[in-house]
Amino acid sequence: MAKKIILASGKGGVGKSSLTAGLAISLCEIGFNTLVIDFDIGMGCLDLILAADDTGIFNWGDVINETCEPMTALRSTIGPKLLVAPTFFDDSYTAEAVKKMVSFYDKHFDYILFDAPAGVSGGFKLAAECADEGIIVSTPDEVCVRVGQYAGDILYSMGLESVKLIINRFNKKLTTQGHYLNIDEVIDATVLQLVGVVPEDRKLSYCSVTGMQTLTKSPAKSAFYRIAKRLEGINVNLVI
């Protein structure tokens, strides 16, 4: 069975989708068969970030409504397989239907990452219903930390026993100058176990537009690799 992890933030603009893509690529490079499911209905962009092939015409809504075979809906990318989000919400997208869909892929992959949309309803709750673990992605500012802590509470209330934290876009210089919360302050505010810190990286910002295939050697890519190792229980440094 796959390890099924929802990556959420509670609000947009924290770089969660790029982080999800980078982590999925690192898991593939380590040797794990990985699937990413985009739950941002109507606003999904992981096909662009992951440079997915342009031959796919199906999404996970088609799988639920049985207009295509489950494996046919998967798109190839520069690393993981991708299941894109539907363009519009449909009443058939119930928690039970989504769980049934995910259960099919469960036996084919080592990891399934659910990229949740901003907010804590709709696609967020559908993804959470299918996940075994959660990761809250937050930038080190008070607004994102507060909303991230709330999203973490929602995941716990939905039955997830493990919810961890990734601090994204960490800028050591600006943090030292007092412009942002430091790592300990973010941990204390969210009350979550830290699993990784991704530094501010201009290359990553560029890749969110051009696609992750251009992200080779960079501080962010190194951080994704360390997080992937830590998800496997391997003791590596949080920050370098």
C-alpha positions, 0 to 999 in steps of 0.5 A, spaced: 500 500 500 502 507 498 503 512 503 498 517 502 500 524 504 496 530 503 500 537 503 496 543 505 497 550 507 490 553 508 491 559 504 494 560 497 501 563 495 506 559 500 509 555 494 505 549 496 504 546 489 511 547 487 514 544 493 509 538 492 512 537 485 519 538 487 518 532 493 515 528 488 520 528 483 525 527 489 521 521 491 522 518 484 529 519 484 530 515 490 527 510 487 519 510 489 514 509 484 510 516 486 503 519 484 501 526 485 493 527 485 491 535 484 485 536 488 485 544 486 478 543 482 478 548 476 485 551 478 490 546 478 497 547 475 501 541 477 501 539 469 505 545 468 509 545 474 511 537 472 511 538 465 506 533 464 505 530 457 500 534 453 496 528 450 492 527 456 485 529 456 482 525 462 482 527 469 480 524 476 473 526 475 473 522 469 475 516 473 470 517 478 464 517 473 467 511 469 468 515 462 475 512 462 480 507 465 483 509 471 490 508 468 488 511 462 487 518 466 494 518 468 499 523 465 507 522 465 511 527 467 519 529 468 518 524 475 511 522 478 505 520 474 500 525 475 492 525 475 489 532 474 483 535 477 477 536 474 475 543 471 468 544 475 466 541 481 460 535 480 456 532 485 459 525 484 465 527 487 463 525 494 468 522 499 466 515 498 467 516 490 474 519 491 476 514 496 474 508 491 478 512 486 484 512 490 484 505 493 485 503 485 491 506 485 493 504 492 496 498 490 500 501 484 504 506 487 509 507 493 507 514 495 501 518 493 501 525 494 495 529 494 496 537 493 490 540 496 487 547 494 487 553 498 482 553 504 479 548 508 473 545 504 471 542 497 478 539 494 481 540 501 476 535 505 476 530 499 483 529 499 484 529 507 478 523 507 483 519 503 490 521 506 493 517 512 498 523 513 498 530 513 503 536 511 502 543 512 506 547 508 507 554 511 512 560 510 515 563 516 510 569 517 504 570 522 498 570 517 501 563 514 503 560 520 496 562 523 492 559 517 497 553 517 495 551 524 488 552 523 488 547 517 493 542 521 487 542 526 482 540 521 486 535 519 487 532 526 479 533 527 478 529 520 482 523 523 489 524 521 494 521 526 500 524 523 500 532 521 507 535 520 510 541 518 514 544 512 517 551 512 517 554 505 521 560 502 525 561 508 530 567 508 535 566 513 538 573 512 531 577 513 529 572 519 535 574 522 533 582 521 526 580 524 522 581 518 520 573 519 519 568 524 524 564 526 524 556 525 522 555 533 517 560 533 513 557 527 514 550 530 511 553 537 505 557 533 503 551 529 505 546 534 507 541 529 513 536 528 518 539 523 520 535 517 523 540 513 525 547 511 526 549 504 530 556 503 528 561 499 530 560 492 529 564 485 530 558 481 524 555 484 520 561 483 522 561 476 520 553 475 513 554 478 512 558 471 517 554 466 516 547 469 521 543 474 525 540 469 529 546 469 531 545 477 537 542 477 542 543 482 539 548 487 538 549 495 531 548 494 532 541 490 537 539 496 531 541 501 526 536 497 531 530 497 532 531 505 525 531 506 524 525 502 529 521 506 526 524 512 519 521 510 522 514 510 525 515 517 532 516 515 536 521 519 538 527 515 539 534 517 533 539 517 537 545 514 544 546 511 
